[in-house]
Amino acid sequence: MIFHSWDDNEAELVRGLLESYGIPCQVSSQITHTLYPLTVDGLGEIRLSVPTEAVEEARQILEEHRTTGTLGGFGFEAE
């Protein structure tokens, strides 16, 4: 997991950003947000994953956008 959020729009924004750099993303959640727009005890968390070989590049891209202010500071893994 490279990114997590509780907001569909934020997750899609980050997915689109990474894909614009040629990094494929997989979006996953335990519930369908369009049917159940809620979060309970982490149940509604949306996770973005990238291939192992793209993890470092994806982190650099997200960090660059976070520090320049084009993305908020929420949802980023601190590994």
Secondary structure, DSSP 8 states (H G I E B T S, - for coil): --EEES-HHHHHHHHHHHHHTT---EEEESS-TTT----STTTT-EEEE--GGGHHHHHHHHHHHHHTTSS-STTB---
